[in-house]
Amino acid sequence: MRTRATTITLTAAALLALTACSSSDDDSPAASDSGTPVAEPTVSVPAAHEADDVKAAVGTYTAAYFAADTDTAYGMLSARCAKAVDRASYAAELKQAKDMYGADHPATDVQAEVSGTLARVSYGVKGLPALAQQAQVWKLEGDAWKYDAC
């Protein structure tokens, strides 16, 4: 019974990690540290950063996450998420996911809706249907898509 409780707890922790701090469906401007809304700049996104590019990023991030490749996965967090997530805690979270599930869980059936520098991505996780994601937020920072669902 203790093993089952531990498994349930670890499954919940992994699912929470993949969906942690999801942003709401609210598309209102972000607030600055002072609480004053900050308008998102209008940016023209080059064709190279459309849906196929963000889909590739999701695939890389998911593979790194389950392989406990902290350098890759943490490097794919948006600046906002990296600021909010301690690297050592994140590394422990990835190790726990790898120990619990193994490393071979690529993203499947990745669908992305891109609007400017933001994307909402839905996908499955091979062998782990409970960890499927819906409308997960990704953000284009510089020339790379970053996980922004923290």
N, C-alpha and C positions, 0 to 999 in steps of 0.2 A: 504494500500500500504506500509505503514511503517513496518507493521508486516512482510510482504513478504520480504522486503529488509533486515530486521533483520534476518529472517530465512535463506535467501540466504547467508548472511555474516557469520552466525554461522556455516552453513553447510560447507562453504568454509574453515573456520578456523579449523573445526574438520578434514576435509579431509587433509588439510595442516599439521595438527599435526600428523596424522598417516603416512604421507609421507615426513615429514620435513627432510630436509638435506639428502635426499637419496643419497647414494654413486652412482657413475657412474658405468657403466658396465666395466669400465677400471680395469683390474686386476693388474695394476702396483703397485710396492711396495709403502708403505706409506712414506710420507716425515716427517722427524724430524722437530723440531721447527726451526732448522737452515736452512731448505729447502733441506737438503741432504737426498736422498732416504734411507730408512731403510728397510733392507730385513726382510721379515716375516720368523720366524723360522719354520723349518719343524717339525711338531708334529704328532705323531701317536695317533689317537683318539681311545679310547677304544670303543668297540661295544656298550656300554651303552649310548654313546653320538651320536648315529646315528640318522636317520630321526625321529624315534618315540619320542625320547627325545626332540628334538627341536619342534616338533609338539605340545607336551604337554606344553612346555614353551610358545608358541604362544597362545595357548588356555588360559593359566593362565593370561598372559599379557593382552590379549584382554578383558577378563572378568573383570580384575582389572581396566582397562582403563575406560570402560563404567560404572563401579560401583563407580568410583571416589575414588578407594582405592589407594591413593597416596603412602602409605608405600610399598605395593606390586609392583605397576607399576614402581615407581621410582627405587626401588631396583632391578628391572629387566633391567634397562638401563645399557649398557656397561660403563666401566670406562670413555671412551672417551665421550660418550653422557652425562653422569652424570656431567662431568666437563663442558660441553657446555650448559647445561640446568639448569636454576635456579629452585630449588625445589618449591618455592612459586609460581612461574609463571606456573610451570608444574601442581601443585595442582589446580590452578585456571582453567587451560585448561581442566583438567579431570572433574572438577565440571561443567563446561560449557557443555561438551559433555554429561554428565549424565542428566543435566537439559533439554537439547535439545532433546535427543534421548531416555532417560531411560536407565536402567541398563542391560536389558536382550538382549544383542547382542553378542552372542558367535561367535567365529571364526568357519567357516564351510569349508568343503572340503580342508583341509590344505594339501598342497603338499610341500615337502622340498627336496632340492638338497644339500647334505652335501659334502664338500670337505675339509678335514682336520679340522681346527678350525673355518671354515666359513660355513654358510648355506645361501641359497637364498630360501625364503619361499613365496609361493603364497597362498592366501586364500580369502574366502568371509567373509562378516560380516552379520549375520542373520538379515534380515529386512532392511539392509542398503547397497544395491548393489553398490551404488556410492562409498562406502568406501572400496571396495575390493582391495587387495594388490597384486602386481606382483613383484616377485624377491626381496622382502624385505630382507635386510641384517641382519643376526644374527651372533653372535660371541661367541665361547666357551671361557669363562674366568674361570679358575679354573675347577670346575666340574659342572658349570651351563651355560646354553645358555642365552645370553643377547641380548636385542634389540640394534642393532648397526646402524639403519637407520636414524641417526640424522644429 
